[in-house]
C-alpha cells in the first residue's frame, strides 16, 4: 500500500483465555489457550487485509509488565496510574538488583512468525516506563545509576533481539509521555523520559532507527484514559526529539484534530513518518471506511504524503483482563482502517 498502515499491538483476548488467566488455570491448559489465541488472532488479522499484523499481545500480561513476569525481587507498592473512570493500575517496585528482564519481546514475535507469512511488527515497553520501578528511597547496594545502566542495556537488548528476529517494525510504547505532564506540568519529567529513551535509540544506526517507532496515547484501559486532559500541544513538540523514524499517534479521539495536525506539520522531521490514529479504540461504534478516508484526506492537508501513515489510536486491550471491547469489534475497526486507507489512496494518488 502506498499509505502504510499498521496496528498498535493488542487485541482483546478470547473470553475463554481471559477466564483461564483470571481463574489461574494450570500452566498446560493456559499454554494451549495462548497458542490457539495467537493463531486465531493472526488468522483474523489476515482476513482484514492488513499488510502488517501483530500477535495481538495474547500472551503478555500487559504491554508494560511482560519483562517483569515471574521476577522475584518485586513488591506491588509502585506508582499508581489513575484513569478517568476511577479505576487504577499499579506498577511494581524493584527490591533488589541487578535488574534483568524475565522476557524479551522476540519470544512473542518468533512464535507469531511461525503461523503467518505476513510481516509482523512487535511492541516493546519503553525504558522510561520501567524506570518507574526503581523505589524513590533507593535500594541498598544497588544505586539508581547502576539500575539505569542495566535498564538501558536490557531495553536495547529487547529491541535488538526483535530486529534480529525480523520484526517489520519495533514500536516502543510511550503512554507515560503525555501522562508525565500531568504529574509534572513543567515538562522536566517528560524531558528526562525522552533523554532516557534516546539513550537507548542512540545505540542504533540511522538505518536501524528507520525500523523503530514510538506509540503515544492518553491511555486506553476499560474504555477509559489517564491523560486525555493534558494538552497534546504541550507534548508533541518534545516527542519528535526522539531519534526514531516512526510515530504512532492517537488522533481519532482528539476533540480538535486540525490543531494537532498543525503541530505535527510544524515539528515532524524530514526523516520521520507520522502514523495517525484513524480509529477511536475506546468508542464502540465501528467507523465506516468513508469516515476513515475523510480523516486521512484531512491529515494529508498537513502532513506530506511520503511521511503519512495510518494506525489505530491505541491497542484494543493493553491489559490482558480488559473486556470492554470484543474481538469482533476490534477486527471490524481494523478492517475499516485498511479499507479506508485504500479509499484515501485512490483519491490522493489518482
Ligand atoms: Zn496506547
Boltz pocket constraint, residues with backbone or C-beta under 6 A from the ligand:
constraints:
  - pocket:
      binder: B
      contacts: [[A, 175], [A, 215], [A, 216], [A, 217], [A, 218], [A, 219], [A, 220], [A, 313], [A, 314], [A, 315]]
      max_distance: 6.0
